Amino acid sequence: MINVKTLVLPSSSKAMEYDTYLTLENLSALAKITVTSPNSSFNVDEAGVLYNINSTKSKVFLAPFVNPIGSVSSPYAIASTIGGINLDFLYGHSNIPAVSLPSTATSISLDSSIAGLEVLVLPQTDELITISASSIANLPANLTVKVPAGKLSLYQAAGNWKTIASRIIANA
C-alpha cells in the first residue's frame, strides 16, 4: 500500500485511465482529495468524494479511505448521475456503511467484490433499477437493500434481484 494522505488534482486534469484508478485504490491512508479550480472534469463533494464530471453526467470515482462517510441511519447520498451507477469506488472501503442512489439511477454495476457496505438504498423511480448477475455476486453477503415500499414485491421477484430477495426490504 502507498502511504499517501492527500491527493491533489491540478486544474489541468481532464481524465484518468482505468490503470490509474487501480493505483488509487491502494491509497489506504488517503484522508483528503482536493481538485484545483477551475476544473471542468473533476469535483469533490462535501464528504470529500471525488467525482468525474462530464457536462450533465457524473461518476463517483474515489472516496477517502480513512474518514467515515455516512452511516447506516444516514447513508452517503451519491450525487445526481445519469443512468448507470458503478459502485467500484467502494472497493477497499470499510468506512462507508450505507449508500443511497439518486433518482436518476437506472442500473447498478460492480466489477469487484466489495465488503463493508451494509445498506444500499434504492430511490423511487418509474422503472426498476437493474443489476447484472455478476454485480449481484460482488455485493457483500450481509447487505440489506432498501427499496420503495410500493415496489418491494416487484424487486423481490425481478430478474437478478430475486437471488437476494430475502435481503430486500421496504424503506420506511
Legacy VTK file of the C-alpha trace (Angstrom):
# vtk DataFile Version 3.0
C-alpha trace
ASCII
DATASET POLYDATA
POINTS 172 float
0.000 0.000 0.000
1.070 3.556 -0.699
1.158 5.947 2.295
-0.401 8.988 0.607
-2.655 11.075 2.873
-3.660 13.851 0.461
-4.357 13.720 -3.272
-4.409 17.000 -5.198
-5.596 17.010 -8.806
-4.380 20.018 -10.772
-6.820 22.115 -12.788
-5.330 20.610 -15.958
-6.553 17.088 -15.025
-9.091 16.033 -17.640
-9.304 12.242 -17.380
-7.938 9.204 -15.586
-7.322 5.861 -17.167
-8.517 2.652 -15.520
-4.972 1.642 -14.501
-4.608 4.978 -12.674
-7.811 4.223 -10.790
-6.450 0.803 -9.804
-3.381 2.519 -8.341
-5.586 4.966 -6.419
-7.485 2.045 -4.847
-4.264 1.230 -2.978
-4.160 4.570 -1.127
-5.325 3.159 2.224
-4.071 6.229 4.161
-5.920 8.699 1.897
-7.762 11.248 4.048
-8.325 14.173 1.700
-8.884 14.727 -2.015
-8.634 18.206 -3.498
-9.276 19.460 -7.023
-7.590 22.708 -8.029
-10.055 25.160 -9.574
-11.088 25.636 -12.242
-11.509 22.053 -13.341
-14.238 21.029 -15.765
-13.600 17.281 -15.368
-13.471 16.609 -11.620
-15.239 17.773 -8.487
-15.078 16.845 -4.791
-18.322 16.800 -2.790
-18.800 17.817 0.859
-17.900 14.302 2.069
-14.570 14.506 0.225
-15.588 12.062 -2.517
-14.089 12.622 -5.967
-16.457 12.713 -8.951
-15.525 12.610 -12.612
-17.926 15.050 -14.246
-18.866 15.417 -17.896
-21.490 18.119 -18.577
-24.703 16.699 -17.056
-23.208 13.314 -16.190
-21.057 12.489 -13.194
-19.431 9.326 -11.916
-18.235 8.571 -8.416
-14.555 7.932 -8.775
-12.786 7.718 -5.414
-13.583 8.228 -1.734
-11.039 8.886 1.028
-10.259 5.678 2.889
-9.669 6.921 6.458
-12.676 9.182 7.077
-16.104 7.726 7.913
-18.600 8.668 5.177
-22.274 8.430 6.067
-23.833 5.873 8.393
-26.481 3.172 8.287
-29.059 5.672 9.607
-27.821 8.454 7.310
-26.475 6.868 4.088
-23.954 8.607 1.860
-26.037 10.066 -0.981
-24.395 9.628 -4.349
-24.694 12.888 -6.265
-27.034 13.044 -9.208
-25.825 10.981 -12.125
-27.426 9.974 -15.363
-28.051 6.281 -15.987
-25.755 3.641 -14.587
-24.060 3.814 -11.205
-20.774 1.968 -10.815
-20.138 1.045 -7.184
-16.484 0.097 -7.687
-15.454 3.215 -5.771
-16.461 1.237 -2.640
-13.744 -1.371 -3.235
-11.410 -1.499 -0.252
-13.648 0.656 1.945
-14.872 -0.248 5.391
-15.838 3.335 6.258
-18.908 3.700 4.003
-21.590 1.530 5.620
-24.556 2.780 3.586
-25.154 4.358 0.184
-28.261 5.995 -1.234
-28.656 6.161 -5.017
-30.064 9.239 -6.804
-33.448 9.147 -8.556
-31.631 9.396 -11.907
-30.102 5.922 -11.458
-31.230 3.286 -13.945
-28.728 0.482 -13.318
-26.014 -0.648 -10.924
-22.696 -2.211 -11.865
-19.900 -3.571 -9.720
-16.804 -5.181 -11.232
-15.073 -6.108 -7.958
-16.301 -7.755 -4.776
-16.817 -5.235 -2.004
-17.056 -5.556 1.772
-18.173 -3.072 4.380
-21.340 -1.853 2.688
-24.266 -2.797 4.934
-27.178 -0.922 3.335
-27.984 0.099 -0.244
-30.972 2.434 -0.595
-32.696 2.480 -3.975
-34.766 5.537 -4.952
-38.343 5.776 -6.166
-38.126 5.538 -9.953
-40.648 4.727 -12.674
-38.711 1.634 -13.756
-36.889 -0.818 -11.506
-33.164 -0.268 -11.269
-31.377 -3.142 -12.979
-28.299 -5.056 -11.863
-26.353 -7.851 -13.561
-25.853 -11.295 -12.044
-22.102 -10.679 -11.733
-22.734 -7.387 -9.902
-25.163 -9.100 -7.504
-22.447 -11.682 -6.814
-19.993 -8.884 -5.931
-22.262 -7.396 -3.254
-21.493 -8.190 0.402
-23.324 -11.274 1.718
-24.802 -9.285 4.630
-26.029 -6.341 2.518
-29.594 -5.113 3.031
-31.225 -3.430 0.032
-33.920 -0.893 0.888
-36.478 -0.207 -1.838
-39.596 1.970 -2.026
-42.406 0.221 -0.100
-44.685 0.122 -3.158
-42.047 -1.747 -5.155
-40.919 -4.299 -2.571
-42.587 -7.332 -4.170
-41.516 -6.183 -7.649
-37.837 -6.033 -6.658
-38.019 -9.332 -4.755
-39.313 -11.043 -7.928
-37.286 -9.132 -10.526
-34.501 -10.614 -12.647
-31.226 -10.755 -10.735
-32.680 -9.069 -7.648
-34.649 -12.211 -6.808
-31.407 -14.011 -5.943
-31.155 -11.793 -2.845
-34.919 -11.364 -2.271
-34.646 -12.189 1.446
-32.303 -9.209 1.917
-34.574 -6.703 0.133
-36.796 -4.719 2.487
-39.180 -1.771 2.261
-37.609 1.594 3.012
-39.529 3.113 5.916
LINES 1 173
172 0 1 2 3 4 5 6 7 8 9 10 11 12 13 14 15 16 17 18 19 20 21 22 23 24 25 26 27 28 29 30 31 32 33 34 35 36 37 38 39 40 41 42 43 44 45 46 47 48 49 50 51 52 53 54 55 56 57 58 59 60 61 62 63 64 65 66 67 68 69 70 71 72 73 74 75 76 77 78 79 80 81 82 83 84 85 86 87 88 89 90 91 92 93 94 95 96 97 98 99 100 101 102 103 104 105 106 107 108 109 110 111 112 113 114 115 116 117 118 119 120 121 122 123 124 125 126 127 128 129 130 131 132 133 134 135 136 137 138 139 140 141 142 143 144 145 146 147 148 149 150 151 152 153 154 155 156 157 158 159 160 161 162 163 164 165 166 167 168 169 170 171
